[in-house]
């Protein structure tokens, strides 16, 4: 299995490196490994859903 670093993943997913590390520590990315200070994530893993936001939630002033 091929791996890439968390810094490479954050560029692909458009989020911060710290958020990628959070996903790994929260076990949202099960196949992730840590070797020393470097986090490694498989190339074919998809970005986990951010549960802080809902797609059907209407923002204030959106229906005006």
PAZAPA-4460 file (N, C-alpha, C; in steps of 0.05 Angstrom, whole numbers, plus 32768, in hexadecimal, padded with zeros to 4 digits):
% residues 64
    n_x    n_y    n_z   ca_x   ca_y   ca_z    c_x    c_y    c_z   seq   type   mol
   8011   7FE8   8000   8000   8000   8000   8012   8019   8000     1      X     A
   800B   802C   7FF0   801B   8045   7FEE   800F   805A   8001     2      X     A
   8020   806A   800D   8018   807E   8020   8022   809A   8018     3      X     A
   8014   80AE   8021   801D   80CA   801E   801B   80D7   8039     4      X     A
   8029   80ED   803D   802A   80FB   8056   8011   810C   805B     5      X     A
   800C   8114   8073   7FF5   8125   807A   7FF7   8140   806C     6      X     A
   800F   814A   8067   8012   8164   8059   8009   8162   803C     7      X     A
   800E   814B   8030   8005   8147   8014   7FE7   8143   8013     8      X     A
   7FDB   8136   8027   7FBF   8132   8028   7FB0   814C   802C     9      X     A
   7FBA   815E   803D   7FAC   8177   8042   7FAA   8188   8029    10      X     A
   7FBE   8187   8017   7FBD   8196   7FFE   7FA7   818A   7FEC    11      X     A
   7FA5   816F   7FEB   7F91   8162   7FDA   7F75   8166   7FE4    12      X     A
   7F71   8166   7FFE   7F56   8168   800A   7F4E   8185   800F    13      X     A
   7F61   8198   800F   7F5B   81B4   8014   7F55   81BB   8031    14      X     A
   7F62   81AC   8044   7F5F   81B1   8060   7F7B   81B3   806D    15      X     A
   7F7C   81BB   8086   7F96   81BE   8093   7FA2   81A3   809A    16      X     A
   7FBD   81A4   809E   7FCC   818C   80A6   7FC2   8183   80C2    17      X     A
   7FBC   8196   80D3   7FB2   818F   80EE   7F97   8180   80ED    18      X     A
   7F86   8187   80DA   7F6C   817A   80D8   7F70   815D   80CE    19      X     A
   7F83   8159   80BC   7F89   813D   80B3   7F93   812C   80CA    20      X     A
   7FA4   8138   80DB   7FAE   812A   80F2   7F98   8124   8106    21      X     A
   7F85   8136   8109   7F6D   8132   811A   7F5D   811B   810F    22      X     A
   7F58   8119   80F5   7F49   8103   80E9   7F57   80E9   80EF    23      X     A
   7F71   80E8   80EF   7F80   80CF   80F4   7F7D   80C8   8112    24      X     A
   7F80   80DB   8124   7F7E   80D5   8140   7F62   80CE   8149    25      X     A
   7F4E   80D8   813B   7F32   80D2   8141   7F29   80B9   8133    26      X     A
   7F3C   80AB   8126   7F37   8092   8117   7F23   8094   8101    27      X     A
   7F22   80AB   80F4   7F11   80AE   80DC   7F1F   80A4   80C4    28      X     A
   7F3A   80A2   80C5   7F4B   8097   80B1   7F58   807E   80BD    29      X     A
   7F4C   8067   80B9   7F55   804F   80C7   7F70   8045   80BF    30      X     A
   7F77   8048   80A6   7F90   803D   809B   7FA8   804E   80A0    31      X     A
   7FA5   8065   80AD   7FBB   8077   80B2   7FD0   806B   80C5    32      X     A
   7FE9   8073   80C0   7FFF   806A   80D1   800F   8082   80DA    33      X     A
   801D   807F   80F0   8030   8094   80F9   804B   8087   80FD    34      X     A
   805E   8092   80EF   807A   8089   80F2   808A   80A1   80FB    35      X     A
   8093   80A0   8114   80A1   80B7   8120   808E   80CE   8122    36      X     A
   8094   80E5   8116   8083   80FC   8117   8073   8100   80FD    37      X     A
   8075   80EC   80EB   8069   80EE   80D1   8050   80DD   80CF    38      X     A
   803A   80E9   80C8   8021   80DA   80C3   801F   80D1   80A7    39      X     A
   8019   80B8   80A2   8017   80AD   8087   7FFA   80A3   8083    40      X     A
   7FEF   80AA   806B   7FD4   80A3   8064   7FD4   8096   8049    41      X     A
   7FC5   8080   8045   7FC4   8073   802B   7FBA   8087   8015    42      X     A
   7FC4   8083   7FFE   7FBE   8095   7FE7   7FA0   8094   7FE0    43      X     A
   7F94   807D   7FE2   7F78   807A   7FD8   7F62   8080   7FED    44      X     A
   7F69   808B   8004   7F56   8091   8018   7F47   80AB   8011    45      X     A
   7F2C   80AA   8015   7F1C   80C2   8010   7F19   80D3   8029    46      X     A
   7F14   80EC   8025   7F11   80FF   803B   7EF9   80F8   804C    47      X     A
   7EFC   80F6   8066   7EE5   80F1   8078   7ED1   8108   8078    48      X     A
   7EB8   8102   807D   7EA4   8117   807E   7EA8   8127   8098    49      X     A
   7EA6   8141   8095   7EA8   8153   80AC   7E8D   8156   80B8    50      X     A
   7E89   814A   80CF   7E6F   8149   80DC   7E66   8163   80E9    51      X     A
   7E77   8177   80E8   7E70   8190   80F4   7E5B   81A0   80E4    52      X     A
   7E59   8199   80CA   7E48   81A7   80B8   7E33   8194   80AD    53      X     A
   7E1B   819F   80A8   7E06   818F   809B   7E00   819C   8080    54      X     A
   7DFC   818B   806D   7DF7   8195   8052   7DDB   81A1   804F    55      X     A
   7DC8   8199   805F   7DAD   81A2   805C   7DA6   81BA   806F    56      X     A
   7DBA   81C3   807E   7DB5   81D9   8090   7DB4   81F4   8081    57      X     A
   7DA0   8204   8085   7D9C   821D   8077   7DAB   8233   8086    58      X     A
   7DBB   8242   8079   7DCA   8257   8085   7DB8   8270   8088    59      X     A
   7DBE   8281   809B   7DAF   8299   80A0   7DAF   82AB   8088    60      X     A
   7D98   82B4   807F   7D95   82C6   8069   7D97   82B9   804E    61      X     A
   7D99   829F   804C   7D9C   8291   8033   7D82   8290   8023    62      X     A
   7D6B   828F   8030   7D52   828E   8022   7D44   82A9   801E    63      X     A
   7D52   82BE   8021   7D46   82D9   801E   7D46   82E2   8002    64      X     A
***
